[in-house]
Amino acid sequence: MADSQANWYDQKEVSSGTSWTFTFMFLMVKYLPRPLIVAISATICFFFFLGAKPVRKNSMTYLEKVAKATGRKKPTAIDCYKHIFSFVLQMLEKMLSWMGRLNVSDLTKDAEREELRKQLTSGHGAILLSSHLGNLDMFRSLGDSGNDAKIKDLRICPIVDIDNSSRYNDLLRKLNPELMDNIINANDIGVDSAIMIKDKIDKGYLIVIAGDRISAKNHDRTVRKQFLGDWAEFPEGAFILASIIGAPIYFGAGTRCKNFSLNTKYEFTIRKATTEFSGSRKDRKQKIQALMDEYIAFVEESCKKHPYQWYNFFDFWEEKEQKS
Amino acid sequence: MEDLNTRLKNIIISALELEDVTPADIDDDAPLFGEGEGLGLDSIDALELGLAIKENFGVSFKAVNDETRKHFASVNALAAFISSSKQED
């Protein structure tokens, strides 16, 4: 168990690259046209794909489960390569977005997103539960640097597992120092940060927190849930936090409309949770479970729709097997 | 000081919806958290209590987590923290 834990954190580092890879990516993003960036990354990614056996294995586990759930045929090594390449593109697009080089006009329309926008512009904040599916970072950057006034007004405060992806965050901090100030560290969630979050909500902020990330430092309470047809462990922390803050809860995923291009529109799927936490706290435990189930259903649905845009290369399911 | 303690106890009872507990049942020095001790509150209760205290007294817990934990040790500790924060204002 301890070994497998150590293992996947290591992998996360491997898959997020070393600092020279980041610098290289950053220079590409800064100076090269997008189609060329895609071509170069596709080539480099191929060698990474050949070398990174654990990443391939976990990617395959995920792809097999999602294929089974959608009734598609069994994935091949090509699908696995596509999955990893999609992850590389996601890192590049994050850099583009943090530099303010993605346009809000690259978005598709969505009714529930409009509802969320209205909620936020009315001055009352909300909580958005994100996942490893797609790239919500984009949403945060668009909120701050977008050229569409409607979205520019949105104030977004992400809760990020800062220690876990520090090198990457260091680079993002260089790209856009101001954005980084508005981040709450997921490793420090306690009474003080709960109050800070509540304050931000009262000021009309959107608090973005991942509902499927197990923190490297805090071994939060986890709950076993069915995810893509098999048992997996989900951390309870984000849902508990959402339950006590007393703001409307949304689920969200930001995805590229074209899987393998950086010249693409983006689709932000937003769904409002039907579970509400007003009133008595007596049935809160059941409600937290109901909220988690709703969230997992949303993530599953998004995975089926965008199988290559699931950016988690650690195996939820393997942990379960080791435990039992 | 006594009044603040009773107020705090009432906030604890109402925020956490403790049934069959009156302010008199809560010992000023008893630990609030931890299994089998005092009220035996857990970390979710702590978050909620923190929010309730913020709403009622307007004081925040800006300190790091270990400090915050000390303030939550007992009703007396909370009361002391609230009065000292208010004086600073």
Interface residues (C-beta under 8 A of the other chain):
Chain A: D188 G190 V191 D192 A194 I195 M196 K198 D199 I240 L241 I244 I245 S280 R281 K282
Chain B: L16 E17 I44 A46 L47 E48 L49 G50 L51 K54 S60 F61 K62 A63 V64 N65 T68 F72
